[in-house]
């Protein structure tokens, strides 16, 4: 995990540190979390660690196992499907709105993010995932709908857990084609095509992740 920074509030810092480890993939779904071990690692008492775990459990990032401690939550295939279906709805609507509301500066930023993504080394998986996420977040922001952006942000925890099931394919030719289709529709100010391109992209990855889960189940 990243180096722990002692904060003004030990409770808040323990929470932020642990949450960051999960969201960045340092702690993967199913990983056990030892309350005393983590407290010793961070140099704090067990109380703020316990409170952090309880808070993360409420957010759906951690599962508390009676008598066994805690672990990073593992999503079922049905939960994965639901997360992607909701994401498809949100990003489809965001793309339609962005085609109408995005500024030229926002369209330029989306294009630059795709250029950065393409230029990253093939082995830089973590960076690829981050830039890919930045692209989709920028798409939602370009919709200029605060409620949609807030709901999308609330979905981030589940999206992070889902992404761990599938190695990033951000530089795959199919992904590149889909990203460019979204951008082209936005530039053309075509909300119908933008929405369909965004939904098709999300559903494509939904199917990849579900296939990966099915393959793991047969191993």
N, C-alpha and C positions, 0 to 999 in steps of 0.2 A: 504494500500500500504506500501511498504518498507520505512524505514526512509530516508528522503531526505538528500543528502549530498551536501552542497553548494560547487560549483566548481570554477575553474578559469573563465570559461565562463558560465554565467547564462543561456544564450540561449541554449548552448549545454547540460547543466545539466538538464534543464526542459525537453528537448527532450529525453535524456537518461532515466530520471526517468519515464516519461509517457510511453515510449516505453517498458521499463522493466516491468511496471505494466501490460501491455497488453500481452507481451510474456510469462509472468509467470502465467497468468490467474487471476491476482488480479482484473483486469478489464475484464469482459466477453463481448462477442459480444452483442451489443444492449445497453450496459451501457452508460448512458448519462455522458458527461464530461462538467462541468461548467467552463468556462474560468475564471470568477472572483473568483469562489470558489477555483479552483486549484491554482490560483495566490496567494490567501490568505493562502492556506495550505502550499505552498512552501516558502512563504515570499518573493515573487518577484513581479514585475509589470506584467501587463497583456500582455505586448508586447512579451516577450520571450515565454510565454505560447501560445499566438496566433501563433507565428512563429513555435513553436513545433508542434502544431496541423496541420498547413498547410503542414509541412514536412511529418508528419505521414499520412496525406491524400494522398500525392503524392506516398507514399509507399503502399497504399492500406489498411492500418490498421485502419484508421479513416474516417468517413463520416462527412463532414461539412454540417450542415442543416441551410439554410438561415433563420435568425430570431429565431432559436431555439438552436443554439450552435453546439455541436458536439456529436458524439457517436461512440463507437467502431463498426467497420464495421460488418455487418451480411452478410454472404455468402448465396447465393441461392443454391438450390439443384444442379443446373446445374454447378455452379462454384465449388461446392464441388467435383462433379464427375470429372471435368476437372483437379482440383488440384491432385486428387489421380491418375488419368490416367497419368499425367506427372510424378508424383512421381514413378509410376510403371515402366515407361520407364527408368528413371534415375537410380533407384536402381537396376533394372534388368541389365543394362549395367555395373553399378558399381560392382555388384556381379560377373559378368563374368570376368571383368578385375582383380578384387581382387583375384579370383581363380588362376589367372596367376601371379599376381604381388605382392601379400601380403607377407610380411616377416613373419617369424615364431613369432617374437615379436608381430606383429599386430594381428595374429591369436590368440595368447595367450591373448591379451587384449580383443578381442571380446569374448572369452570364459569366462574371468574373469567378464566382464560386465554382462553376462547372469547369472553367479553365484551370483553376487551382487543383480541382479534383483529378482532372486528366493528367496533370503534370506530376502528381505525387508518385513516388516509387511504388512498384507493385507490392512490395513486402510491407509497406507502411499502412497496415490494416487499421490501427487505431486512428491515425490521421485521416484516412479515407472515411471512416465511419463518422468522425466529427464533422468533416466538411460536408458530407452527404446530409447529415442532420442539420447543419447550418443552412444548406440550400432549402430544405423543406420548411425549416422555421422561417426563413426569409420569405418564402412563398406565402405562408400563412400571415405574416406581418403585412405583406403587400396587399392583402385583402382589405385592410383598414376596418376590421370588425373586431372590436375589443373583446366582445363576449366569445366569439369563435376562438380568438387567440388564447383566452383564459382556459377554455375547455381543452384546447389542444395541449396547452402546457400541463394541465392536470393528467393528460394521457401519457406524458413523457416517461413516468416511472414504469408503466407497463410496457411501453415501446422498448425501453432499455432492456428489460428482462427478455422480451421476445427476440431482440437482435442477437442475443447470445446463442440462440439455437442455430444460426446460420452465419457462416463466414461471410464477411462483406463481399459484395459483388459490384461495388460502386464503379469499377472500371471495366466491367464486362460490356462487350459491344451492345447487348440488348439493353442494359441499363443506360448506357450512353445515348442510345437511340431514344429511349423513353424520356430521359431528361431533356433532350433537345426538342422533342415533340411538345413537351409542356412549355418550354421557353418560346418556341415558335408561335404557339397558339396565343400566349400572353402578348407577344410583340404584335401579333395580328389583331389584337383586341377582340378575339373570338371567344366569348365565355363558354359556349357549348363545347367547342373542341378542347379548350383548356381543361374543363371539368372532366371530360371523358379521358383525356390523356393522363391526368392525375389519378383518376380512379383505376385506370388500367395498370398503371405503374404499381400502385399499392397492392392491387389484387394479384399481380404477377409475383410479388415477393411473398404475399400470404401463401400462395400455392407452393413456393419453394420451401418455405419454413415448415409447412405441414408435411411436405414430402420428406424433409429431413427428419422430422419427428417420427414419422412412420418407419423410416429406415432404422432409426435408433431403437425403436420398439422391437424390431425383428432381430436385432443383434444379440 
